[in-house]
Amino acid sequence: MKLSDYIGFVLFGGFGVWWIVLPESVIKLYTWFHKGQVRLPDPSTIRVIGIVWVVVVAVVEFTTLCKK
């Protein structure tokens, strides 16, 4: 695996970890972008989306690793 593969995994995986660990800040940032005019799900839903994101990133990364 190249260094860029590790960097991509950490960056994209870190995005999902942010959703898992700090869902309130994700909601606050998204609300700021949309000027508070959107209805967002509760923090537990944001955490589930973050978990799914991390799983998808891990599967893609390890699938790519196995093909090399």
C-alpha positions in Angstrom: 0.0 0.0 0.0 1.2 3.5 -0.8 1.3 6.4 1.6 -1.5 8.1 -0.3 -3.7 5.0 0.4 -3.2 5.4 4.1 -3.8 9.2 3.9 -7.0 8.7 2.1 -8.2 6.0 4.5 -7.4 8.3 7.5 -9.0 11.4 5.9 -12.2 9.7 4.7 -12.4 7.5 7.8 -11.9 10.5 10.0 -14.8 12.2 8.4 -17.0 9.3 9.6 -15.5 9.2 13.0 -16.3 13.0 13.3 -20.0 12.1 12.6 -19.9 9.3 15.2 -18.1 11.2 18.0 -19.4 14.8 17.6 -22.9 14.6 15.9 -24.0 17.9 17.5 -21.2 19.8 15.7 -22.2 18.1 12.4 -25.7 19.3 12.9 -24.5 22.8 13.8 -22.3 23.0 10.7 -25.0 21.7 8.4 -27.6 24.1 9.9 -25.1 27.0 9.4 -24.7 26.1 5.7 -28.4 26.1 5.2 -29.2 29.1 7.4 -31.3 26.9 9.8 -34.0 26.2 7.2 -33.6 22.4 7.1 -35.0 19.7 9.5 -32.2 17.4 10.6 -32.4 14.0 12.2 -31.4 13.4 15.9 -27.8 12.8 16.9 -28.3 9.0 17.0 -29.2 8.9 13.3 -26.1 11.0 12.6 -24.0 8.5 14.5 -25.5 5.6 12.5 -24.7 7.4 9.2 -21.1 7.9 10.5 -20.8 4.2 11.3 -22.1 3.2 7.9 -19.6 5.7 6.3 -16.6 4.2 8.2 -17.7 0.6 7.2 -18.0 1.6 3.5 -14.6 3.3 3.6 -13.0 0.3 5.3 -14.5 -2.2 2.8 -13.4 -0.1 -0.2 -9.9 0.3 1.3 -9.4 -3.4 2.1 -10.9 -4.5 -1.2 -8.4 -2.3 -3.0 -5.6 -3.7 -0.8 -6.5 -7.3 -1.6 -6.5 -6.6 -5.4 -2.9 -5.4 -5.4 
